[in-house]
Amino acid sequence: MLEEAMTAIAENGLATLTMSALAERLGTSGGHILYYFGSKDLLLLEALRWSEATLGEERRALLARRLTAERKLDLFLELYLPRGPRDARWTLWIELWARTPSNEPLHQAQEEMDQVWQDDLEALLTKGVQRGRFAPMDVPSRASELLALLDGLSTRVVLGQRGTDHRQALAAARSATDRLIARAAGS
């Protein structure tokens, strides 16, 4: 149900999506959806949580692989970025960001989901420094800077701005990462 809701939100936007239209698409009633989610905002949040949990499994599997820190970082970038315009997961993020300034529960949930990415990226960078693959750095600051860059690139891809696609965004992310994350001498 959440996957289909995510797709419907991405296709139409939350503002134009009615509970009755979503219920019809899901083969249930609007009352049933409201019973479980309470509001469109909470439906959005649960769809995004489901999406992030699925992506989190992929990210944890990636981070557990026996690869160099540089390769893991590159795969992390690729996993983070949207596949293309109207990417359903990223459309949900944009919908959520638009609602968080005036909705404290959504804001807290957004920060919790963001923190997981921050923590995983910090762990990746810390291991890279410890193993001599990356030069010493202020890991939390670098991780935060890199995630902000990825958020900006992702927004441009999802909105189809200036011809930015997944491939171009990944190239820009790799280039910026090379400047933000210095390789250790000899690696």
Helices and strands as residue ranges (DSSP letters): H 2-12, H 19-26, H 30-37, H 40-64, H 69-80, H 88-99, G 100-102, H 104-130, H 139-159, G 161-163, H 166-180
